[in-house]
Amino acid sequence: MSGIAVSLAGEPAVDAELARAHGLSPDEFALVQKLLGRMPTFTELGVFSVMWSEHCSYKSSRVYLKTLPSRGEMVVAEQGENAGAIDVGDGWVAVFKIESHNHPSFVEPYQGAATGVGGILRDIFTMGARPIASMDSLKFGSFEHPRTRYLLGGVVAGIGGYGNCVGVPTVAGEAMFDAAYNNNILVNAFCLGLARKGELMSARARGVGNPVLYVGSATGRDGIHGASLLASAEFDASSQSKRPTVQVGDPFTEKLLIEACLEAARSGAIVAIQDMGAAGLTSSSSEMAARGGLGIELDLDRIPLRQSGLTPYEMLLSESQERMLLVAERGREAELQAIFAKWDLHAAVVGKITDDGRWRARYRGKIVADIPVRALADEAPVYRRPAAPPVKPPERPVPLRAHPAPRAALRALLGNPNVASKRWIYRQYDSLVLSNTVVGPGSDAAVLRIKGSRRGLALKVDSNPRACALDPYLGAVSTVCEAVRNVACAGARPAGITNCLNYGNPERPEIMWQFARGIEGLRDAALAFGLPVVSGNVSFYNETEGHAIPPTPTIAVLGVMDDVSRRVTQFFKAPGDLILMVRSGAPSLAASEYEAMFGASAPGLSPIELGREKKLVDGLVVAAGSALIRSAHDVSEGGLAVAIAEACFNQELPMGAALDGVDAANPSELFGEGPSTVIITAKQGDLSSLSRIFTDAGLECRVLGGVIAEPRLRIGSALDEDVRELAGIYEGSLPGRLQGDDS
């Protein structure tokens, strides 16, 4: 192909003002012209605008992300692939990733959340792995805000509607409600898949002359500029007008695409494959070519369209869902087309791989784009933006002179939607489809079996924005510790991390400082636990009219257990079992739900000794593997008293607890959250062996009391509550608020 790229008749003239409207700064527009040696065509301007957007290029975060540990003995996927992959034994590889779909979900909650699920599923099965489980991390505004109920209902319906239809279980998650998210909710979606070792697919193109195939749904106008102008900019008063930039999902087509792609992968005819996600056809084609050090030519006349009259600009920037781009072995196109035809899907040859390092697109005999492929995929500007701590510390709750009585505090906390049961949410999700789920939503971590093996996998996602707002470094460290601890409470050995880093506008020094400190915390914690960060996502510009969300790094951890029958849940198992507390340090009310509700003169976050955290996690894994632990529950939102109550809420048979080893007069002891604390139960005969595991590691381990048959929670003389009444408060909080009861 030869000639000079041209704009088409009727397209606007490209100038600095049009470039600014596309999100390119004057310096970036000048760099585009330098790389091309000329003024870009209108199509090229659109292509650069999406590929150089924050959402696609990571231009503000890349220098920091390189500091994260990404390698390890179990890591089997190279950096730059669609998702991370870890060898979990018995010839199996676990593929997993978490991503954000925040802005689309705020603008159009059902489709925004649904397509977030669809996109993360495609990242997994493009690797040749069958998706087996999903999780989500959700942040909404307070229930006093008029849009919270609408957004919550739409997002949950979107996640359930897509996941249930496509047949992938949603097995765990978290949800938080806080006024800080009134105008910018967060929707982070995670997916886990399984593949046989040696059968992973790649997103690196190879083979000059190999054909490029477009597979899946036809292209429409939905999602144009979703990556650049919606996800890479903060909200303002006009945000609701951006609904047309939100994609529309079709889970039934996605199911067909999963089966077709996995069958095609088994044929051996696929060289490389990538989801058409953010920036659609543009990103998938340019990134696959760049990874392979090659070029690519696209014939836009061959793109399957569901609407007539789409321009090259629209075809290349569309983010229509359920589409993939793949590179095939030359001569095997018909074989692949037959597989996709079997599943009633398009499979059109739309281009070929070249050796000249160029990214070209042709339309009706004219070249509309001709760009060095590295300019799109690798040469976006990289910024080390100014970073400085905020001028004044974050606002803290007003200190309370008189603490509420323990009984009143416990009941209020159990009714707090951040502490209370999320059953209203997860009962709308199918958590059992595929029949791998052995522990579903409602315990510390989900547990899945690997069929044909004794092995199991544990999953958990966590975040702690209140702690991160107080101290971005310690908050990130504590978030990693909590996610790792939850997986260990299930009896699994933590094996890998994926992250979704949600922050405000990186052009503001205080936001960049929060991000940099958060990355340092994530790095230090990952190194301390010996865990690779195998995949992730950065979501900036989560703010509205200058008001940013709290820093919200969301951490998902995968754990591996050799014997899934040794799994542990949080619920008490039998009267007579001893209740023990294991912890690495004293709790604190700082950044706790208690402080948020009642105020407290709490100091800043307590220091975290990562060496002790690892000893606690290692001890939990060893003790569970030795069948010494009957139940284990991480102390988190609401503190010790809430954790004990939750452990009593066994759905099969509610039980009680009698504790006399707690300083009930101290609110920090009952309701503090701070450093690691785990509540475990054990048989009397196992006490010596169990406690030795932790005390030999230098950790505090003591008996607090015992499990009782009577469903009452007794803590010294401070509390004597009917467990069934407490469970009613806990289970009724979220449904009550959704019906308009904010009490």
Secondary structure, 3 states (H helix, E strand, C coil): CCCCCCCCCCCCCCCHHHHHHCCCCHHHHHHHHHHHCCCCCHHHHHHHHHHCCHHHHCCCCHHHHCCCCCCCCCECCCCCCCCEEEEEECCEEEEEEEEECHHHHHHCHHHHHHHHHHHHHHHHHCCCCEEEEEEEEEEECCCCCCCHHHHHHHHHHHHHHHHHHHCCCEEEEEEEECHHHCCCCEEEEEEEEEEECCCCCCCCCCCCCCEEEEEECCECCCCCCHHHHHCCCCECCCHHHHHHHCCCCCHHHHHHHHHHHHHHHHHCCEEEEEECCCCHHHHHHHHHHHHCCCEEEEEHHHCCECCCCCCHHHHHHCCCCCEEEEEECCCCHHHHHHHHHHCCCEEEEEEEEECCCEEEEEECCEEEEEEEHHHHHCCCCCCCCCCCCCCCCCCCCCCCCCCCCHHHHHHHHHCCCCCCCCHHHHCCCCCCCCCCEEECCCCCCEEEECCCCCCEEEEEEECCHHHHHHCHHHHHHHHHHHHHHHHHHCCCEEEEEEEEEECCCCCCHHHHHHHHHHHHHHHHHHHHHCCCEEEEEEECCCEECCEECCCEEEEEEEEEECCHHHCCCCCCCCCCCEEEEEECCCCCCCCCHHHHHHCCCCCCCCCCCHHHHHHHHHHHHHHHHCCCCCEEEECCCCHHHHHHHHHHCCCCCCCEEEECCCCCCCHHHHHCCCCCEEEEEECHHHHHHHHHHHHCCCCEEEEEEEEECCCEEEECCCEEEEHHHHHHHHHHHHHHHHCCCCC
